[in-house]
Amino acid sequence: MKDERLLKLGQKIRFERLKNNFSQEDLEEKSGVSRRAISEIERGNTDIRYTNLYQIAEALNLTVSELLNFQL
């Protein structure tokens, strides 16, 4: 069973990525987090390291706090 928090975080990252018209490859280039990791995170299949969370938030021009706000 997947962790609901990880699913919500993955949905939020995907929402913000698409809002910025980024592909997973674009986000990989901007964040330094691999496309495969981004895919796993967006699907809620893996826990996310803080450093990756920070890099993704920065690439999306968000703070970590904004990224963790799950109200879409």
C-alpha positions, -999 to +999 in steps of 0.1 A: +000+000+000+014+034-010+019+062+016-008+088+010+017+116+018+040+104-009+012+102-034+001+138-026+037+151-029+041+133-062+009+148-075+020+183-063+053+180-081+036+168-113+011+196-111+038+222-106+060+207-134+031+208-159+021+243-148+056+254-158+053+234-191+082+212-181+087+177-192+103+153-168+135+157-189+133+195-185+129+191-147+159+167-147+180+193-164+170+221-141+171+202-108+198+176-113+174+149-102+172+120-127+141+116-149+137+081-135+137+094-099+112+122-108+089+096-124+091+074-093+085+104-070+055+116-091+039+082-089+044+080-051+066+049-055+096+061-036+104+083-006+122+115-016+155+127-001+155+162+013+182+172-011+161+161-041+131+178-027+150+210-023+165+208-059+131+201-074+115+230-055+142+253-066+139+242-102+101+250-100+108+284-084+091+273-052+102+269-016+101+234+000+072+247+022+052+257-009+059+223-025+047+206+007+014+225+006-009+199-010-038+222-017-038+222-055 
